[in-house]
Amino acid sequence: MFEHRKMGQAVFKFSDKNSLTAVEADLKKVIGAFTQLQEDRYTADYDIGRIWSRTDVTNTLALADEAFKAWRNIRKEKIAQDHLMTMFGARRA
């Protein structure tokens, strides 16, 4: 449904790094996880020299699980909805 390139390029400005709200922290977690998981998927698909250990796979799955948990916590928040809209090319309100 989403174009991965747009999702990775969607820019979101957070408040001061030292004073993120809980919602902002969860959104930042989701964004970071998406980027890392996309890189891992690309590596798994195209880097035939990469050997994935059980720990690598377990860590990647845990990252995805945490991202989904964080998203469930914030998906109805305005800040999360605004971020979704940036992935469609809409400007943030």
mmCIF file as gemmi writes it, N, C-alpha and C atoms, coordinates in Angstrom:
data_model
loop_
_atom_site.group_PDB
_atom_site.id
_atom_site.type_symbol
_atom_site.label_atom_id
_atom_site.label_alt_id
_atom_site.label_comp_id
_atom_site.label_asym_id
_atom_site.label_entity_id
_atom_site.label_seq_id
_atom_site.pdbx_PDB_ins_code
_atom_site.Cartn_x
_atom_site.Cartn_y
_atom_site.Cartn_z
_atom_site.occupancy
_atom_site.B_iso_or_equiv
_atom_site.pdbx_formal_charge
_atom_site.auth_seq_id
_atom_site.auth_asym_id
_atom_site.pdbx_PDB_model_num
ATOM 1 N N . MET Axp A 1 ? 0.818 -1.187 0 1 0 ? 1 A 1
ATOM 2 C CA . MET Axp A 1 ? 0 0 0 1 0 ? 1 A 1
ATOM 3 C C . MET Axp A 1 ? 0.869 1.262 0 1 0 ? 1 A 1
ATOM 4 N N . PHE Axp A 2 ? 1.939 1.264 0.768 1 0 ? 2 A 1
ATOM 5 C CA . PHE Axp A 2 ? 2.831 2.414 0.81 1 0 ? 2 A 1
ATOM 6 C C . PHE Axp A 2 ? 4.031 2.169 -0.087 1 0 ? 2 A 1
ATOM 7 N N . GLU Axp A 3 ? 4.533 3.214 -0.671 1 0 ? 3 A 1
ATOM 8 C CA . GLU Axp A 3 ? 5.74 3.122 -1.47 1 0 ? 3 A 1
ATOM 9 C C . GLU Axp A 3 ? 6.925 3.28 -0.526 1 0 ? 3 A 1
ATOM 10 N N . HIS Axp A 4 ? 7.784 2.276 -0.48 1 0 ? 4 A 1
ATOM 11 C CA . HIS Axp A 4 ? 8.876 2.263 0.491 1 0 ? 4 A 1
ATOM 12 C C . HIS Axp A 4 ? 9.78 3.485 0.393 1 0 ? 4 A 1
ATOM 13 N N . ARG Axp A 5 ? 10.07 3.923 -0.815 1 0 ? 5 A 1
ATOM 14 C CA . ARG Axp A 5 ? 10.95 5.086 -0.964 1 0 ? 5 A 1
ATOM 15 C C . ARG Axp A 5 ? 10.341 6.305 -0.305 1 0 ? 5 A 1
ATOM 16 N N . LYS Axp A 6 ? 9.042 6.536 -0.525 1 0 ? 6 A 1
ATOM 17 C CA . LYS Axp A 6 ? 8.382 7.688 0.093 1 0 ? 6 A 1
ATOM 18 C C . LYS Axp A 6 ? 8.361 7.55 1.614 1 0 ? 6 A 1
ATOM 19 N N . MET Axp A 7 ? 8.147 6.335 2.083 1 0 ? 7 A 1
ATOM 20 C CA . MET Axp A 7 ? 8.108 6.13 3.533 1 0 ? 7 A 1
ATOM 21 C C . MET Axp A 7 ? 9.461 6.452 4.155 1 0 ? 7 A 1
ATOM 22 N N . GLY Axp A 8 ? 10.527 6.034 3.513 1 0 ? 8 A 1
ATOM 23 C CA . GLY Axp A 8 ? 11.86 6.285 4.048 1 0 ? 8 A 1
ATOM 24 C C . GLY Axp A 8 ? 12.276 7.737 3.954 1 0 ? 8 A 1
ATOM 25 N N . GLN Axp A 9 ? 11.712 8.455 2.998 1 0 ? 9 A 1
ATOM 26 C CA . GLN Axp A 9 ? 12.084 9.851 2.793 1 0 ? 9 A 1
ATOM 27 C C . GLN Axp A 9 ? 11.169 10.829 3.522 1 0 ? 9 A 1
ATOM 28 N N . ALA Axp A 10 ? 10.081 10.333 4.079 1 0 ? 10 A 1
ATOM 29 C CA . ALA Axp A 10 ? 9.16 11.225 4.791 1 0 ? 10 A 1
ATOM 30 C C . ALA Axp A 10 ? 9.893 11.856 5.964 1 0 ? 10 A 1
ATOM 31 N N . VAL Axp A 11 ? 9.876 13.153 6.005 1 0 ? 11 A 1
ATOM 32 C CA . VAL Axp A 11 ? 10.598 13.88 7.043 1 0 ? 11 A 1
ATOM 33 C C . VAL Axp A 11 ? 9.607 14.32 8.11 1 0 ? 11 A 1
ATOM 34 N N . PHE Axp A 12 ? 10.003 14.123 9.329 1 0 ? 12 A 1
ATOM 35 C CA . PHE Axp A 12 ? 9.152 14.545 10.429 1 0 ? 12 A 1
ATOM 36 C C . PHE Axp A 12 ? 10.013 15.269 11.433 1 0 ? 12 A 1
ATOM 37 N N . LYS Axp A 13 ? 9.599 16.451 11.832 1 0 ? 13 A 1
ATOM 38 C CA . LYS Axp A 13 ? 10.369 17.229 12.796 1 0 ? 13 A 1
ATOM 39 C C . LYS Axp A 13 ? 9.801 17.014 14.19 1 0 ? 13 A 1
ATOM 40 N N . PHE Axp A 14 ? 10.664 16.54 15.047 1 0 ? 14 A 1
ATOM 41 C CA . PHE Axp A 14 ? 10.278 16.299 16.434 1 0 ? 14 A 1
ATOM 42 C C . PHE Axp A 14 ? 10.629 17.507 17.268 1 0 ? 14 A 1
ATOM 43 N N . SER Axp A 15 ? 10.058 17.557 18.457 1 0 ? 15 A 1
ATOM 44 C CA . SER Axp A 15 ? 10.437 18.605 19.388 1 0 ? 15 A 1
ATOM 45 C C . SER Axp A 15 ? 11.873 18.332 19.84 1 0 ? 15 A 1
ATOM 46 N N . ASP Axp A 16 ? 12.372 19.147 20.721 1 0 ? 16 A 1
ATOM 47 C CA . ASP Axp A 16 ? 13.737 19.015 21.213 1 0 ? 16 A 1
ATOM 48 C C . ASP Axp A 16 ? 14.04 17.563 21.572 1 0 ? 16 A 1
ATOM 49 N N . LYS Axp A 17 ? 15.183 17.092 21.088 1 0 ? 17 A 1
ATOM 50 C CA . LYS Axp A 17 ? 15.602 15.696 21.276 1 0 ? 17 A 1
ATOM 51 C C . LYS Axp A 17 ? 15.567 15.254 22.736 1 0 ? 17 A 1
ATOM 52 N N . ASN Axp A 18 ? 15.84 16.164 23.638 1 0 ? 18 A 1
ATOM 53 C CA . ASN Axp A 18 ? 15.907 15.816 25.062 1 0 ? 18 A 1
ATOM 54 C C . ASN Axp A 18 ? 14.55 15.853 25.76 1 0 ? 18 A 1
ATOM 55 N N . SER Axp A 19 ? 13.513 16.278 25.031 1 0 ? 19 A 1
ATOM 56 C CA . SER Axp A 19 ? 12.204 16.377 25.684 1 0 ? 19 A 1
ATOM 57 C C . SER Axp A 19 ? 11.085 15.827 24.808 1 0 ? 19 A 1
ATOM 58 N N . LEU Axp A 20 ? 11.323 14.674 24.188 1 0 ? 20 A 1
ATOM 59 C CA . LEU Axp A 20 ? 10.294 14.052 23.366 1 0 ? 20 A 1
ATOM 60 C C . LEU Axp A 20 ? 9.124 13.604 24.238 1 0 ? 20 A 1
ATOM 61 N N . THR Axp A 21 ? 7.923 13.781 23.724 1 0 ? 21 A 1
ATOM 62 C CA . THR Axp A 21 ? 6.765 13.234 24.417 1 0 ? 21 A 1
ATOM 63 C C . THR Axp A 21 ? 6.77 11.719 24.206 1 0 ? 21 A 1
ATOM 64 N N . ALA Axp A 22 ? 5.958 11.008 24.951 1 0 ? 22 A 1
ATOM 65 C CA . ALA Axp A 22 ? 5.874 9.55 24.801 1 0 ? 22 A 1
ATOM 66 C C . ALA Axp A 22 ? 5.401 9.188 23.394 1 0 ? 22 A 1
ATOM 67 N N . VAL Axp A 23 ? 4.462 9.963 22.867 1 0 ? 23 A 1
ATOM 68 C CA . VAL Axp A 23 ? 3.962 9.698 21.513 1 0 ? 23 A 1
ATOM 69 C C . VAL Axp A 23 ? 5.069 9.935 20.49 1 0 ? 23 A 1
ATOM 70 N N . GLU Axp A 24 ? 5.798 11.027 20.644 1 0 ? 24 A 1
ATOM 71 C CA . GLU Axp A 24 ? 6.912 11.306 19.726 1 0 ? 24 A 1
ATOM 72 C C . GLU Axp A 24 ? 7.979 10.211 19.814 1 0 ? 24 A 1
ATOM 73 N N . ALA Axp A 25 ? 8.264 9.757 21.021 1 0 ? 25 A 1
ATOM 74 C CA . ALA Axp A 25 ? 9.262 8.694 21.194 1 0 ? 25 A 1
ATOM 75 C C . ALA Axp A 25 ? 8.817 7.42 20.485 1 0 ? 25 A 1
ATOM 76 N N . ASP Axp A 26 ? 7.531 7.081 20.597 1 0 ? 26 A 1
ATOM 77 C CA . ASP Axp A 26 ? 7.026 5.893 19.903 1 0 ? 26 A 1
ATOM 78 C C . ASP Axp A 26 ? 7.06 6.084 18.391 1 0 ? 26 A 1
ATOM 79 N N . LEU Axp A 27 ? 6.706 7.275 17.921 1 0 ? 27 A 1
ATOM 80 C CA . LEU Axp A 27 ? 6.748 7.527 16.483 1 0 ? 27 A 1
ATOM 81 C C . LEU Axp A 27 ? 8.182 7.445 15.972 1 0 ? 27 A 1
ATOM 82 N N . LYS Axp A 28 ? 9.109 7.993 16.714 1 0 ? 28 A 1
ATOM 83 C CA . LYS Axp A 28 ? 10.515 7.929 16.32 1 0 ? 28 A 1
ATOM 84 C C . LYS Axp A 28 ? 10.974 6.464 16.268 1 0 ? 28 A 1
ATOM 85 N N . LYS Axp A 29 ? 10.509 5.664 17.214 1 0 ? 29 A 1
ATOM 86 C CA . LYS Axp A 29 ? 10.834 4.237 17.232 1 0 ? 29 A 1
ATOM 87 C C . LYS Axp A 29 ? 10.301 3.548 15.974 1 0 ? 29 A 1
ATOM 88 N N . VAL Axp A 30 ? 9.075 3.869 15.589 1 0 ? 30 A 1
ATOM 89 C CA . VAL Axp A 30 ? 8.46 3.275 14.399 1 0 ? 30 A 1
ATOM 90 C C . VAL Axp A 30 ? 9.242 3.669 13.143 1 0 ? 30 A 1
ATOM 91 N N . ILE Axp A 31 ? 9.574 4.946 13.029 1 0 ? 31 A 1
ATOM 92 C CA . ILE Axp A 31 ? 10.298 5.435 11.855 1 0 ? 31 A 1
ATOM 93 C C . ILE Axp A 31 ? 11.678 4.772 11.766 1 0 ? 31 A 1
ATOM 94 N N . GLY Axp A 32 ? 12.384 4.725 12.888 1 0 ? 32 A 1
ATOM 95 C CA . GLY Axp A 32 ? 13.71 4.1 12.894 1 0 ? 32 A 1
ATOM 96 C C . GLY Axp A 32 ? 13.645 2.623 12.566 1 0 ? 32 A 1
ATOM 97 N N . ALA Axp A 33 ? 12.648 1.951 13.127 1 0 ? 33 A 1
ATOM 98 C CA . ALA Axp A 33 ? 12.492 0.517 12.866 1 0 ? 33 A 1
ATOM 99 C C . ALA Axp A 33 ? 12.171 0.284 11.395 1 0 ? 33 A 1
ATOM 100 N N . PHE Axp A 34 ? 11.295 1.103 10.823 1 0 ? 34 A 1
ATOM 101 C CA . PHE Axp A 34 ? 10.958 0.938 9.414 1 0 ? 34 A 1
ATOM 102 C C . PHE Axp A 34 ? 12.207 1.023 8.554 1 0 ? 34 A 1
ATOM 103 N N . THR Axp A 35 ? 13.024 2.025 8.809 1 0 ? 35 A 1
ATOM 104 C CA . THR Axp A 35 ? 14.241 2.208 8.031 1 0 ? 35 A 1
ATOM 105 C C . THR Axp A 35 ? 15.17 1.004 8.186 1 0 ? 35 A 1
ATOM 106 N N . GLN Axp A 36 ? 15.388 0.568 9.426 1 0 ? 36 A 1
ATOM 107 C CA . GLN Axp A 36 ? 16.276 -0.567 9.671 1 0 ? 36 A 1
ATOM 108 C C . GLN Axp A 36 ? 15.727 -1.86 9.068 1 0 ? 36 A 1
ATOM 109 N N . LEU Axp A 37 ? 14.437 -2.079 9.22 1 0 ? 37 A 1
ATOM 110 C CA . LEU Axp A 37 ? 13.834 -3.296 8.677 1 0 ? 37 A 1
ATOM 111 C C . LEU Axp A 37 ? 13.881 -3.308 7.153 1 0 ? 37 A 1
ATOM 112 N N . GLN Axp A 38 ? 13.708 -2.165 6.538 1 0 ? 38 A 1
ATOM 113 C CA . GLN Axp A 38 ? 13.807 -2.083 5.074 1 0 ? 38 A 1
ATOM 114 C C . GLN Axp A 38 ? 15.232 -2.402 4.632 1 0 ? 38 A 1
ATOM 115 N N . GLU Axp A 39 ? 16.234 -1.884 5.359 1 0 ? 39 A 1
ATOM 116 C CA . GLU Axp A 39 ? 17.628 -2.191 5.042 1 0 ? 39 A 1
ATOM 117 C C . GLU Axp A 39 ? 17.909 -3.687 5.219 1 0 ? 39 A 1
ATOM 118 N N . ASP Axp A 40 ? 17.388 -4.265 6.298 1 0 ? 40 A 1
ATOM 119 C CA . ASP Axp A 40 ? 17.578 -5.697 6.542 1 0 ? 40 A 1
ATOM 120 C C . ASP Axp A 40 ? 16.93 -6.533 5.435 1 0 ? 40 A 1
ATOM 121 N N . ARG Axp A 41 ? 15.739 -6.142 5.021 1 0 ? 41 A 1
ATOM 122 C CA . ARG Axp A 41 ? 15.065 -6.874 3.945 1 0 ? 41 A 1
ATOM 123 C C . ARG Axp A 41 ? 15.861 -6.804 2.654 1 0 ? 41 A 1
ATOM 124 N N . TYR Axp A 42 ? 16.385 -5.622 2.349 1 0 ? 42 A 1
ATOM 125 C CA . TYR Axp A 42 ? 17.19 -5.452 1.142 1 0 ? 42 A 1
ATOM 126 C C . TYR Axp A 42 ? 18.44 -6.328 1.226 1 0 ? 42 A 1
ATOM 127 N N . THR Axp A 43 ? 19.1 -6.314 2.372 1 0 ? 43 A 1
ATOM 128 C CA . THR Axp A 43 ? 20.294 -7.139 2.563 1 0 ? 43 A 1
ATOM 129 C C . THR Axp A 43 ? 19.965 -8.619 2.401 1 0 ? 43 A 1
ATOM 130 N N . ALA Axp A 44 ? 18.889 -9.052 3.016 1 0 ? 44 A 1
ATOM 131 C CA . ALA Axp A 44 ? 18.491 -10.459 2.929 1 0 ? 44 A 1
ATOM 132 C C . ALA Axp A 44 ? 18.184 -10.869 1.492 1 0 ? 44 A 1
ATOM 133 N N . ASP Axp A 45 ? 17.582 -9.958 0.736 1 0 ? 45 A 1
ATOM 134 C CA . ASP Axp A 45 ? 17.213 -10.28 -0.644 1 0 ? 45 A 1
ATOM 135 C C . ASP Axp A 45 ? 18.388 -10.241 -1.612 1 0 ? 45 A 1
ATOM 136 N N . TYR Axp A 46 ? 19.33 -9.321 -1.4 1 0 ? 46 A 1
ATOM 137 C CA . TYR Axp A 46 ? 20.331 -9.063 -2.434 1 0 ? 46 A 1
ATOM 138 C C . TYR Axp A 46 ? 21.783 -9.306 -2.047 1 0 ? 46 A 1
ATOM 139 N N . ASP Axp A 47 ? 22.104 -9.405 -0.782 1 0 ? 47 A 1
ATOM 140 C CA . ASP Axp A 47 ? 23.489 -9.629 -0.364 1 0 ? 47 A 1
ATOM 141 C C . ASP Axp A 47 ? 23.694 -11.132 -0.12 1 0 ? 47 A 1
ATOM 142 N N . ILE Axp A 48 ? 24.079 -11.834 -1.181 1 0 ? 48 A 1
ATOM 143 C CA . ILE Axp A 48 ? 24.189 -13.29 -1.071 1 0 ? 48 A 1
ATOM 144 C C . ILE Axp A 48 ? 25.37 -13.726 -0.204 1 0 ? 48 A 1
ATOM 145 N N . GLY Axp A 49 ? 26.248 -12.804 0.122 1 0 ? 49 A 1
ATOM 146 C CA . GLY Axp A 49 ? 27.38 -13.129 0.979 1 0 ? 49 A 1
ATOM 147 C C . GLY Axp A 49 ? 27.074 -13.008 2.462 1 0 ? 49 A 1
ATOM 148 N N . ARG Axp A 50 ? 25.954 -12.411 2.783 1 0 ? 50 A 1
ATOM 149 C CA . ARG Axp A 50 ? 25.593 -12.194 4.186 1 0 ? 50 A 1
ATOM 150 C C . ARG Axp A 50 ? 25.033 -13.474 4.785 1 0 ? 50 A 1
ATOM 151 N N . ILE Axp A 51 ? 25.592 -13.872 5.896 1 0 ? 51 A 1
ATOM 152 C CA . ILE Axp A 51 ? 25.095 -15.019 6.642 1 0 ? 51 A 1
ATOM 153 C C . ILE Axp A 51 ? 24.321 -14.472 7.841 1 0 ? 51 A 1
ATOM 154 N N . TRP Axp A 52 ? 23.051 -14.825 7.947 1 0 ? 52 A 1
ATOM 155 C CA . TRP Axp A 52 ? 22.206 -14.365 9.045 1 0 ? 52 A 1
ATOM 156 C C . TRP Axp A 52 ? 22.257 -15.393 10.167 1 0 ? 52 A 1
ATOM 157 N N . SER Axp A 53 ? 22.671 -14.947 11.32 1 0 ? 53 A 1
ATOM 158 C CA . SER Axp A 53 ? 22.688 -15.843 12.482 1 0 ? 53 A 1
ATOM 159 C C . SER Axp A 53 ? 21.288 -15.883 13.104 1 0 ? 53 A 1
ATOM 160 N N . ARG Axp A 54 ? 21.087 -16.831 13.974 1 0 ? 54 A 1
ATOM 161 C CA . ARG Axp A 54 ? 19.812 -16.907 14.695 1 0 ? 54 A 1
ATOM 162 C C . ARG Axp A 54 ? 19.596 -15.62 15.49 1 0 ? 54 A 1
ATOM 163 N N . THR Axp A 55 ? 20.667 -15.087 16.064 1 0 ? 55 A 1
ATOM 164 C CA . THR Axp A 55 ? 20.568 -13.842 16.833 1 0 ? 55 A 1
ATOM 165 C C . THR Axp A 55 ? 20.172 -12.675 15.933 1 0 ? 55 A 1
ATOM 166 N N . ASP Axp A 56 ? 20.755 -12.602 14.731 1 0 ? 56 A 1
ATOM 167 C CA . ASP Axp A 56 ? 20.383 -11.545 13.782 1 0 ? 56 A 1
ATOM 168 C C . ASP Axp A 56 ? 18.893 -11.581 13.482 1 0 ? 56 A 1
ATOM 169 N N . VAL Axp A 57 ? 18.403 -12.77 13.201 1 0 ? 57 A 1
ATOM 170 C CA . VAL Axp A 57 ? 16.989 -12.934 12.85 1 0 ? 57 A 1
ATOM 171 C C . VAL Axp A 57 ? 16.104 -12.613 14.05 1 0 ? 57 A 1
ATOM 172 N N . THR Axp A 58 ? 16.483 -13.113 15.216 1 0 ? 58 A 1
ATOM 173 C CA . THR Axp A 58 ? 15.705 -12.85 16.43 1 0 ? 58 A 1
ATOM 174 C C . THR Axp A 58 ? 15.648 -11.351 16.721 1 0 ? 58 A 1
ATOM 175 N N . ASN Axp A 59 ? 16.769 -10.665 16.574 1 0 ? 59 A 1
ATOM 176 C CA . ASN Axp A 59 ? 16.802 -9.22 16.813 1 0 ? 59 A 1
ATOM 177 C C . ASN Axp A 59 ? 15.95 -8.458 15.806 1 0 ? 59 A 1
ATOM 178 N N . THR Axp A 60 ? 15.971 -8.874 14.555 1 0 ? 60 A 1
ATOM 179 C CA . THR Axp A 60 ? 15.175 -8.217 13.53 1 0 ? 60 A 1
ATOM 180 C C . THR Axp A 60 ? 13.689 -8.427 13.791 1 0 ? 60 A 1
ATOM 181 N N . LEU Axp A 61 ? 13.318 -9.632 14.154 1 0 ? 61 A 1
ATOM 182 C CA . LEU Axp A 61 ? 11.913 -9.904 14.479 1 0 ? 61 A 1
ATOM 183 C C . LEU Axp A 61 ? 11.461 -9.124 15.713 1 0 ? 61 A 1
ATOM 184 N N . ALA Axp A 62 ? 12.339 -9.009 16.699 1 0 ? 62 A 1
ATOM 185 C CA . ALA Axp A 62 ? 12.006 -8.239 17.906 1 0 ? 62 A 1
ATOM 186 C C . ALA Axp A 62 ? 11.822 -6.76 17.569 1 0 ? 62 A 1
ATOM 187 N N . LEU Axp A 63 ? 12.652 -6.247 16.673 1 0 ? 63 A 1
ATOM 188 C CA . LEU Axp A 63 ? 12.53 -4.856 16.245 1 0 ? 63 A 1
ATOM 189 C C . LEU Axp A 63 ? 11.177 -4.622 15.565 1 0 ? 63 A 1
ATOM 190 N N . ALA Axp A 64 ? 10.787 -5.537 14.696 1 0 ? 64 A 1
ATOM 191 C CA . ALA Axp A 64 ? 9.488 -5.419 14.028 1 0 ? 64 A 1
ATOM 192 C C . ALA Axp A 64 ? 8.348 -5.485 15.046 1 0 ? 64 A 1
ATOM 193 N N . ASP Axp A 65 ? 8.452 -6.392 15.993 1 0 ? 65 A 1
ATOM 194 C CA . ASP Axp A 65 ? 7.416 -6.533 17.019 1 0 ? 65 A 1
ATOM 195 C C . ASP Axp A 65 ? 7.293 -5.251 17.845 1 0 ? 65 A 1
ATOM 196 N N . GLU Axp A 66 ? 8.401 -4.682 18.245 1 0 ? 66 A 1
ATOM 197 C CA . GLU Axp A 66 ? 8.379 -3.434 19.02 1 0 ? 66 A 1
ATOM 198 C C . GLU Axp A 66 ? 7.789 -2.284 18.207 1 0 ? 66 A 1
ATOM 199 N N . ALA Axp A 67 ? 8.102 -2.238 16.92 1 0 ? 67 A 1
ATOM 200 C CA . ALA Axp A 67 ? 7.551 -1.18 16.069 1 0 ? 67 A 1
ATOM 201 C C . ALA Axp A 67 ? 6.034 -1.304 15.964 1 0 ? 67 A 1
ATOM 202 N N . PHE Axp A 68 ? 5.538 -2.529 15.808 1 0 ? 68 A 1
ATOM 203 C CA . PHE Axp A 68 ? 4.09 -2.72 15.737 1 0 ? 68 A 1
ATOM 204 C C . PHE Axp A 68 ? 3.419 -2.361 17.059 1 0 ? 68 A 1
ATOM 205 N N . LYS Axp A 69 ? 4.047 -2.703 18.168 1 0 ? 69 A 1
ATOM 206 C CA . LYS Axp A 69 ? 3.488 -2.33 19.479 1 0 ? 69 A 1
ATOM 207 C C . LYS Axp A 69 ? 3.442 -0.816 19.633 1 0 ? 69 A 1
ATOM 208 N N . ALA Axp A 70 ? 4.535 -0.15 19.25 1 0 ? 70 A 1
ATOM 209 C CA . ALA Axp A 70 ? 4.587 1.307 19.352 1 0 ? 70 A 1
ATOM 210 C C . ALA Axp A 70 ? 3.519 1.943 18.454 1 0 ? 70 A 1
ATOM 211 N N . TRP Axp A 71 ? 3.364 1.408 17.241 1 0 ? 71 A 1
ATOM 212 C CA . TRP Axp A 71 ? 2.366 1.968 16.33 1 0 ? 71 A 1
ATOM 213 C C . TRP Axp A 71 ? 0.955 1.801 16.884 1 0 ? 71 A 1
ATOM 214 N N . ARG Axp A 72 ? 0.667 0.636 17.451 1 0 ? 72 A 1
ATOM 215 C CA . ARG Axp A 72 ? -0.661 0.424 18.044 1 0 ? 72 A 1
ATOM 216 C C . ARG Axp A 72 ? -0.94 1.454 19.14 1 0 ? 72 A 1
ATOM 217 N N . ASN Axp A 73 ? 0.102 1.863 19.857 1 0 ? 73 A 1
ATOM 218 C CA . ASN Axp A 73 ? -0.064 2.854 20.927 1 0 ? 73 A 1
ATOM 219 C C . ASN Axp A 73 ? -0.398 4.243 20.396 1 0 ? 73 A 1
ATOM 220 N N . ILE Axp A 74 ? 0.089 4.569 19.215 1 0 ? 74 A 1
ATOM 221 C CA . ILE Axp A 74 ? -0.007 5.958 18.739 1 0 ? 74 A 1
ATOM 222 C C . ILE Axp A 74 ? -0.796 6.148 17.464 1 0 ? 74 A 1
ATOM 223 N N . ARG Axp A 75 ? -1.249 5.109 16.836 1 0 ? 75 A 1
ATOM 224 C CA . ARG Axp A 75 ? -1.816 5.208 15.486 1 0 ? 75 A 1
ATOM 225 C C . ARG Axp A 75 ? -2.971 6.197 15.362 1 0 ? 75 A 1
ATOM 226 N N . LYS Axp A 76 ? -3.682 6.476 16.417 1 0 ? 76 A 1
ATOM 227 C CA . LYS Axp A 76 ? -4.81 7.411 16.338 1 0 ? 76 A 1
ATOM 228 C C . LYS Axp A 76 ? -4.434 8.823 16.769 1 0 ? 76 A 1
ATOM 229 N N . GLU Axp A 77 ? -3.202 9.028 17.169 1 0 ? 77 A 1
ATOM 230 C CA . GLU Axp A 77 ? -2.739 10.357 17.59 1 0 ? 77 A 1
ATOM 231 C C . GLU Axp A 77 ? -2.53 11.24 16.361 1 0 ? 77 A 1
ATOM 232 N N . LYS Axp A 78 ? -2.783 12.514 16.521 1 0 ? 78 A 1
ATOM 233 C CA . LYS Axp A 78 ? -2.645 13.46 15.405 1 0 ? 78 A 1
ATOM 234 C C . LYS Axp A 78 ? -1.235 13.443 14.823 1 0 ? 78 A 1
ATOM 235 N N . ILE Axp A 79 ? -0.238 13.397 15.668 1 0 ? 79 A 1
ATOM 236 C CA . ILE Axp A 79 ? 1.145 13.414 15.198 1 0 ? 79 A 1
ATOM 237 C C . ILE Axp A 79 ? 1.439 12.196 14.311 1 0 ? 79 A 1
ATOM 238 N N . ALA Axp A 80 ? 0.893 11.048 14.648 1 0 ? 80 A 1
ATOM 239 C CA . ALA Axp A 80 ? 1.1 9.835 13.854 1 0 ? 80 A 1
ATOM 240 C C . ALA Axp A 80 ? 0.345 9.947 12.531 1 0 ? 80 A 1
ATOM 241 N N . GLN Axp A 81 ? -0.869 10.469 12.578 1 0 ? 81 A 1
ATOM 242 C CA . GLN Axp A 81 ? -1.649 10.654 11.357 1 0 ? 81 A 1
ATOM 243 C C . GLN Axp A 81 ? -0.98 11.672 10.435 1 0 ? 81 A 1
ATOM 244 N N . ASP Axp A 82 ? -0.432 12.733 11.019 1 0 ? 82 A 1
ATOM 245 C CA . ASP Axp A 82 ? 0.297 13.724 10.223 1 0 ? 82 A 1
ATOM 246 C C . ASP Axp A 82 ? 1.485 13.075 9.524 1 0 ? 82 A 1
ATOM 247 N N . HIS Axp A 83 ? 2.185 12.214 10.24 1 0 ? 83 A 1
ATOM 248 C CA . HIS Axp A 83 ? 3.339 11.544 9.635 1 0 ? 83 A 1
ATOM 249 C C . HIS Axp A 83 ? 2.898 10.65 8.48 1 0 ? 83 A 1
ATOM 250 N N . LEU Axp A 84 ? 1.802 9.933 8.652 1 0 ? 84 A 1
ATOM 251 C CA . LEU Axp A 84 ? 1.293 9.11 7.555 1 0 ? 84 A 1
ATOM 252 C C . LEU Axp A 84 ? 1.03 9.958 6.32 1 0 ? 84 A 1
ATOM 253 N N . MET Axp A 85 ? 0.461 11.124 6.535 1 0 ? 85 A 1
ATOM 254 C CA . MET Axp A 85 ? 0.147 11.996 5.406 1 0 ? 85 A 1
ATOM 255 C C . MET Axp A 85 ? 1.408 12.47 4.691 1 0 ? 85 A 1
ATOM 256 N N . THR Axp A 86 ? 2.509 12.667 5.423 1 0 ? 86 A 1
ATOM 257 C CA . THR Axp A 86 ? 3.747 13.095 4.762 1 0 ? 86 A 1
ATOM 258 C C . THR Axp A 86 ? 4.251 12.017 3.811 1 0 ? 86 A 1
ATOM 259 N N . MET Axp A 87 ? 3.91 10.755 4.094 1 0 ? 87 A 1
ATOM 260 C CA . MET Axp A 87 ? 4.337 9.673 3.216 1 0 ? 87 A 1
ATOM 261 C C . MET Axp A 87 ? 3.567 9.666 1.905 1 0 ? 87 A 1
ATOM 262 N N . PHE Axp A 88 ? 2.426 10.341 1.89 1 0 ? 88 A 1
ATOM 263 C CA . PHE Axp A 88 ? 1.642 10.465 0.669 1 0 ? 88 A 1
ATOM 264 C C . PHE Axp A 88 ? 1.941 11.779 -0.052 1 0 ? 88 A 1
ATOM 265 N N . GLY Axp A 89 ? 2.897 12.529 0.471 1 0 ? 89 A 1
ATOM 266 C CA . GLY Axp A 89 ? 3.282 13.786 -0.156 1 0 ? 89 A 1
ATOM 267 C C . GLY Axp A 89 ? 2.518 14.995 0.355 1 0 ? 89 A 1
ATOM 268 N N . ALA Axp A 90 ? 1.627 14.777 1.325 1 0 ? 90 A 1
ATOM 269 C CA . ALA Axp A 90 ? 0.874 15.898 1.892 1 0 ? 90 A 1
ATOM 270 C C . ALA Axp A 90 ? 1.77 16.691 2.829 1 0 ? 90 A 1
ATOM 271 N N . ARG Axp A 91 ? 1.521 17.948 2.906 1 0 ? 91 A 1
ATOM 272 C CA . ARG Axp A 91 ? 2.274 18.782 3.838 1 0 ? 91 A 1
ATOM 273 C C . ARG Axp A 91 ? 1.661 18.685 5.208 1 0 ? 91 A 1
ATOM 274 N N . ARG Axp A 92 ? 2.487 18.794 6.208 1 0 ? 92 A 1
ATOM 275 C CA . ARG Axp A 92 ? 2.032 18.71 7.589 1 0 ? 92 A 1
ATOM 276 C C . ARG Axp A 92 ? 1.258 19.952 7.976 1 0 ? 92 A 1
ATOM 277 N N . ALA Axp A 93 ? 0.138 19.734 8.636 1 0 ? 93 A 1
ATOM 278 C CA . ALA Axp A 93 ? -0.714 20.865 9.057 1 0 ? 93 A 1
ATOM 279 C C . ALA Axp A 93 ? -0.16 21.533 10.283 1 0 ? 93 A 1
